[in-house]
Amino acid sequence: MPANTPPQQPTATPDFPGMAIALDTPPYSLSTAQKQPLLLDALNALTAWHAQHCTPYANMRQRMFGTAPAACREDVPWLPVRLFKTQDLMSSERSSIIKTLTSSGTTGQAVSRIYLDRETSLRQTRVLTAIMASFLGKQRLPMVIVDSADLLKDRSRFNARAAGILGFSVFGRQHHYCLDAGLDLQIDALQDFLAQHRGAPILAFGFTFVVWQRLLQAVIAQGRKLDFGPGSTLIHGGGWKRLQDQQVNNATFKALLREHLGLERIFNYYGMVEQVGSIFMECEHGHLHAPAFADVIVRDPLTLEPLPPGREGAVQVLSALPVSYPGHSLLTEDLGVLHGEDDCPCGRHGRYFSVLGRLPQAELRGCSDTRAIPA
């Protein structure tokens, strides 16, 4: 296990890099001219922090990028996201870690290990809350979670799916887990829950393939329909690879949910356990949006040069949040395309983009553990 350089001060009073962008900033309110200087300051501060407190990161940064501060977002040093599967990367004392997240993985597959201290967990929670409030409002709605409650038994170590459920569950109340321990739909209990809250909007959350296979397909197989009611919302993400293998696209997914479950407001999100909190939500026009605390770059897979809008390439994600591990700039194994900046028809500021799938020959990784779910 690589050794980490200990902080110079006790971890009880760490001198964490400050947030250049206030955590209560409306997540899509800053134009590029307003956002970029603030975000760049935050990213440079995090680069310096991790170089000081994580020796493996400092070595990689120096060899790959040098030590000068980045002059623009495209120059911020990045790590390949796969590195977290092979290295223990930590910028805090181990005694200060309050939670360890692991990515999905099939048997024999390496998983990422992400270490959260209290400061990082707080930042991620507050930013996720701000992002979701901009889509859902501040009222907590009755909530259907398309999964099994058994997934949350160990609160100190989470895989990505459990961490997602726990993170999103704070936006609802009276949580109803509609799958049993074997991930089979308990349709009568779900129907009773919907009837109990008839006339009020419902919030539903689940990972994309779990929603598709374990909820929607189960309802269709039983020849039944459910009605979540007007104003209800589904938030979902992860697991698109298996839907694409079945030739199911986003439009088909939404159409069938409307037809069989009565869900009208359906929002996909893009995120990963290696950068929890900095999620990219899908707007009403089907675009994923970078909030004020994060950004996205699309790079040529061969040259790694940044690409302009309209060109497909490897997705790089930036985040001002993580201080306990060097995850503020990550090159993913996902294929995406940038559409524009500050000019989406939905009116939200910031870059907006689409994720098209996995890069060729990239290891299959879905943040919902969907490969492990039996067909």
N, C-alpha and C positions, 0 to 999 in steps of 0.2 A: 504494500500500500504506500503510495507516495507520501512523504512527509510534508507538512505544511509549516510555514514560518509563523510562529505565534504572534498575535498582536502585541504591540508595545505596552498597551494599557490593559488592565483587567477587563474581562468580557462583561462584567457587571455595568461598566460605564464606557462602552465603546464609542469611539469618535466616528460614527458612520458617515459616509458622504450624504449630504443633504439632498432633498428632492428639489431640483431647480424649478420643476413644475409642481405647483401646489396640488396636494392630493384631492382637494375639493374642486379643482378645475373641471367644468363641464367637459366631458371627454372628447367632444367633436366641435368645440367652440373656437379653437385656435386655427388661424390661417397658417399657411406654410411660413410666411415671413415672421409671424409671432412665435410659432412652435419651434422652428429649427435651432435658433440660438440657445433656447432653454434646454431642449433635448440634448443637443450636442454637449453642453456644459455637464449635464447629468451623466451622459455616457463616458465622457473623458474622466470625470470624477470616479466613476465605477471602475474604469480600466486601471487607473492609478491605485485604487483601493485593492483590487484583486491582485495586481502585480506585487503589492506590498505584503499581502496576507496569504497568498497561495503560490508557493514556489513553482510547482509545475506550470501554472498559468503564466507566471513571470517569464519562465524559460521559453515557453512556446511563443509568447508575444514578442519577445526580443528577437528570436530567430526568424520569425515569419514577417513581422511588421516593424521592428525597431521600437524605440521608446518615445518618440515624439508624440505629443497630443494630436488627435485627429483634427483636420481642418474642416471636414464635412462628414456627414453621416456615412458616406460611402467609404471613408478611410478608417472607420472605427474597427479595430482588430476583432476578428471573429474566430470562433471555434467550430469545427464540424460537430454537429449534434451527436453523431455516433460516438464521439470521444467519451461521453458520459457513461457509455456501456463498458468501457475498458479502464477508466481512471476514476479514482475517488478524488473529486475536486471540491475543495471546501475552503472558504475564506473566513471561517469562524472557528473558535475553539470547539472541539467536539462536545464539551460539557454544556455549551450553549444551544445545541441543536435540540429543537422541541419536536420535530417531525421529519421523517424520512419518506420521500415519495419514490415509487418505482414505476417505470414505464411498463407497458404490456410486453409480453413475450411468450412464445410457445415453449414447450418443454425443450431444454437444451439451448435455448436462445438467451443471449446475454440481455440484461435489462439495465436501463439507466438508473442511477441512484442520485437523487436530488435532496440536498440537506437544507432544511429551513430553520432559521433561528426566529426569535420573536419579532425582530424588526422586519425581516423579509415577509413573514407571514402577515404582519399588520399591513404592510404596503400593498401586498397582493389582494388582501381582503377588501381594503378600502377602494382600490381601483376597480376591482370586479364589481363592487357595489355601485360605484358611480356609472360604470358602463351599463349595467343591467337596469338601473333606475331610468336611464335615458330611453330604454325600450319598453319597460314595464310600468314606469311610474313608481311611486314610493309605497303604495299600498301592497301589503302581502296578501296573496291570493291563496285559496285552497289549492293544494298541489298534489298532482299525480306524478310519482317517480316510476319510470318504466324500468324497473330493476327489482332485485331482491334486497330486503333489509339485512340479510345475512352478510352482505358484502362489507358492512361497516363494523364488523366485530372488533377489529384491532385498530384503535384510534391512533396509535403511535407510528404504525407503518402502513402506508396506503399504496395500493397500485393506482394507476392513473384513473381508472374508472371510479374507484371508491372516492378518490380525492375530488373528482368532478362532481359526484353526487353530493358529497358533503359541502363543497363550495357553493353549489347552486341551491341547495335546500334552504339556505337562509332567506331566500327570496319568496318562500311560500310558508303556508301554515297548514295544520291538520294534514300532515303528509300521509299519503296513501301509496304504499309500495304495491304495484299491481302484479308482480311476479312472485312466485314462491321460490323456495330454496333451489329447486330444479329448473328455474327460469321458465316455468309454465305460467301462462296467463290465467289469473283467477277472474274470469270475465264477469261472473255474477256479483262478486264483491265490488268490482270496479263500477259496474252499472249502478249498484246501490249507492256508491259514493257520489257518482254524477247526479243521481236523482236527489240525493240529500242537498246538493248545492245547485239544483236547477234554478236558472234565472240569474246566477252569478258567474262571472268569468272564472275559468279554471286555468292554472298554470301547469303545464306538463313539461317534464324534462327527461331526456334519455339519450343514450348514445345511438347514433344513426342506425347502425345495423341491428341493434337490439330493438329499437322502435319498429324497424321494418319487419324483422323476422318474428319477434316474440310478442308484439302487440298487433300490428296491422295484419300480417299473414295469419295469425291465430284467429283474429276476428273474421277474416274472409273465409278461412277454412270451416268455421262453424256456421257460416251462412247468416251472420248477424251483423248489425250495425250499432254503433254507439254515437251518442250526441254529446260532445263536450260543451256545447252551448255557445251562444254568440259572445264574441269578445275574448274567447279562450285563446291561449297562446302555447305553442310548443317551441321549446329551445332544444336543439339537438346538435351534435357534432361528433366527428370521428367515425371510422368504419366505412368510408365511402368506397374503398377498394373492392369489397365484396359485392356491393350494389352495382358497381360498374361492371364487374365480372358477370353479373346477371342482366346487364344492359338496362339498368334502372338509373335514370338521370335525375337531377334535382326537380325538374318539372313534373316528371311522372310520380316521383315520391310525394310531392305536395298535392298533386291531383287526387291520388288515391287516399291520402289522409283526409282531404276535404270530403271525398265521397263516402268513406266508410266510418270516419270518426267525427265528422262535423267540425274539423279544425280549420280555421281560416287564416289565423296569424301564425306563420311557421318561419322560424329564423334558424338558419344554420350558423355555426361559429367555427372558426379555425383556431386551434391552440394546441399546446403540447405540455406534457408534464415538465419538460426542461425549462419552460417559461410560464409557469402557472400564474394566472392573474392578468397577464397581458393578452387577452383574447381579442380576436378580430371578428366582430359580429357582422352578419349579413344584413343588409338593408332591404327595404321594400323593392328595390330594383335588382336584387340578386348579387350585389357587390359586397365583398368583405372590406371592412373599414379599419384603418389604423387609428387608434385613439391618441389623445395628446401625449400619453405616457409611453408610446411605442411607435415603431415604424417598420416599414418593409422595403426591401430592395430585391430586385430580380437580377440575377447574374447569369452570364453565359456559362453553361456547364463546363466548357473546355478552357476558356481563357479566364473565367471568373471576373470579367469586366462587367460593370453595371450596364443593364439594358434599358432602353427607353420604353415608354408605353407601347403595347401591342406586340412585343417580342417575348416568346416563351423562354423560361430559364429556371434556374435553381432559386428557391425562395430563401432569403435571409431575413431573420426577424431580429429587431432591436427592442430593448425594454429598459426603462429607467428603474426597475424595481429590485432585482436580486442583489443583495449584499452578502448573503451567506455562502454563495457559490458563484463562479464566474459564468453566468448564463445571460449576460446582458446583450450579447451579440452572437447569434448562432446561425450557421449555414445549415439549412435543413436538407433532407433528401427528397423534398417535394418539388414538383414542377408547377410553376405558376406564371401568370401574366399580369403585369401592371396595366391598369386602364387609364388612370389619370390622377389628378391631385387637386383638391379644393373645388372640383366642378361636377361632382356626382349629382344627378337630378334629385336625389333625396335631400340635398341641402347640407349634408354633413361635411365638415372640413376634414382635410387630411388625405393621404393616399388611399386609393381603393383598388382592389385587385381580385383575381380569382385563382383558386388552386385547382389544377387540372388533373392531378394524380401523382404517382410516384415517378421519380426519375428512373430511366431504364437501368436495370440490374441493381436497383437499390433494395436493401433488405425491407421486406414487408413489415411495416410498423403502423399500427393504428392505436390511437390513444384510448380506445374503448375495449381493448382485449378481445376484439371480435373474432380473431382466428381461433380462440380457445372455446368459443361457444359452439356446441354441437348443432349440426343442421337438423 
